[in-house]
Amino acid sequence: MRDADGRTYVAVGVVLASFQLTALQLAVAMAVSSGASGLAAAVVVGAEPDAGPGFLALRDVTPEAVAYHADPDGTLR
């Protein structure tokens, strides 16, 4: 994910007994906790990721942010 200030964030999903976060949710949380003024774009890569919650988090911060979902071979969905 790229924030409006030009910083890039990379994350992987976290699954613990007590909670879970998608990779994009974690990247959004990292950007917000770093003081990002907004989010520019995000790419989720994976065959069947649960991207929905992450895309919702992205839109919570910046509704006009661009979001892409790609298969592992790079094919955009």
C-alpha positions as CSV (number, residue, x, y, z in Angstrom):
1,M,0.0,0.0,0.0
2,R,1.2,3.6,-0.7
3,D,0.1,6.5,1.5
4,A,-0.5,10.1,0.3
5,D,3.0,11.1,1.6
6,G,4.7,8.5,-0.6
7,R,5.5,5.9,2.0
8,T,5.0,2.2,1.2
9,Y,3.7,-0.4,3.5
10,V,3.9,-4.2,3.1
11,A,2.2,-6.7,5.4
12,V,0.9,-10.3,5.6
13,G,-2.2,-11.5,7.3
14,V,-2.1,-12.4,11.0
15,V,-4.1,-15.2,12.4
16,L,-4.0,-15.9,16.1
17,A,-6.3,-17.6,18.5
18,S,-7.6,-14.3,19.8
19,F,-7.9,-12.3,16.6
20,Q,-7.0,-12.0,12.9
21,L,-6.2,-9.2,10.5
22,T,-5.9,-9.3,6.8
23,A,-2.7,-8.0,5.2
24,L,-4.4,-4.9,4.0
25,Q,-6.0,-4.2,7.4
26,L,-2.5,-4.4,9.0
27,A,-1.0,-2.1,6.3
28,V,-3.8,0.4,6.9
29,A,-3.2,0.3,10.6
30,M,0.5,0.8,10.1
31,A,-0.1,3.8,7.9
32,V,-2.6,5.4,10.3
33,S,-0.3,4.8,13.3
34,S,2.5,6.4,11.4
35,G,0.5,9.6,10.9
36,A,-0.3,9.2,7.2
37,S,-2.3,12.1,5.9
38,G,-4.2,9.7,3.5
39,L,-3.9,6.6,1.4
40,A,-3.3,6.6,-2.3
41,A,-3.4,3.0,-3.5
42,A,-3.3,-0.7,-2.4
43,V,-2.6,-4.0,-4.1
44,V,-3.7,-7.3,-2.6
45,V,-2.0,-10.3,-4.1
46,G,-3.4,-13.8,-3.6
47,A,-5.6,-16.4,-5.2
48,E,-8.4,-16.2,-2.6
49,P,-7.5,-13.6,0.0
50,D,-10.3,-12.3,2.3
51,A,-9.7,-8.8,0.9
52,G,-13.1,-7.4,1.8
53,P,-12.3,-6.2,5.4
54,G,-9.0,-4.7,4.2
55,F,-10.7,-2.8,1.3
56,L,-13.2,-1.5,3.8
57,A,-10.5,-0.2,6.1
58,L,-8.7,1.4,3.1
59,R,-12.0,3.2,2.2
60,D,-12.6,4.2,5.9
61,V,-9.4,6.3,5.7
62,T,-9.5,7.5,2.1
63,P,-12.7,6.7,0.2
64,E,-11.1,7.6,-3.2
65,A,-8.0,5.4,-2.7
66,V,-7.3,3.1,-5.7
67,A,-7.4,-0.7,-4.9
68,Y,-6.3,-3.6,-7.0
69,H,-6.7,-7.4,-6.4
70,A,-4.2,-9.6,-8.3
71,D,-3.7,-13.3,-8.6
72,P,-0.2,-14.6,-7.6
73,D,0.9,-14.5,-11.3
74,G,0.1,-10.8,-11.4
75,T,-3.2,-11.0,-13.3
76,L,-5.6,-8.3,-12.1
77,R,-9.0,-9.5,-11.1
